[in-house]
């Protein structure tokens, strides 16, 4: 019986939403055996599942404990798949400074963006979570970054993103960097309002936007 790729990816997404680690591992192993592209499995399976879990969190059907269990399932599947992801080969790697803004300690989404950027050929400097706005700017200056990527899952910490852009403008270096933002409460209108260069709906979108902003193919 031929393997139905779309069905497997859908089931992988469901395993994350259902908080089922064992199922996520089993499906990821099946995907590897079937020689399905591992990056696509992360994007359309694991990442899709976390996006759906994030929406359930926003709708208050899921809370932090459920979100963490979903992330456990996502990471379990990722452990199987990440060794099979073909890392993009590039000449000079473009640099991204990434982190979760001050006041927010939720880093599930940020971690997924980091992994997908790395496998897409970017050098990623991960500052972690609960990061002060100035720290993003200082690190970007230090490593001569191309992109500053900011994440948050909380409405109360969104102002930290605006503060990063304000500091860049204040130091007259805004043109040096592309600022992309993402997370549950973030929208394109908020990105426009604060002067960010891009808004990513999910991890795969963050990769696409980063490439587009830097004029890279793909």
PyMOL commands that set and color helices and strands:
alter all, ss='L'
color gray80, all
select helices_A, chain A and resi 5-17+21-33+38-58+64-84+108-119+133-143+155-157+159-170+174-176+188-194+203-213
alter helices_A, ss='H'
color red, helices_A
select strands_A, chain A and resi 95-100+123-126+147-151+178-182+198-200
alter strands_A, ss='S'
color yellow, strands_A
deselect
rebuild
show_as cartoon
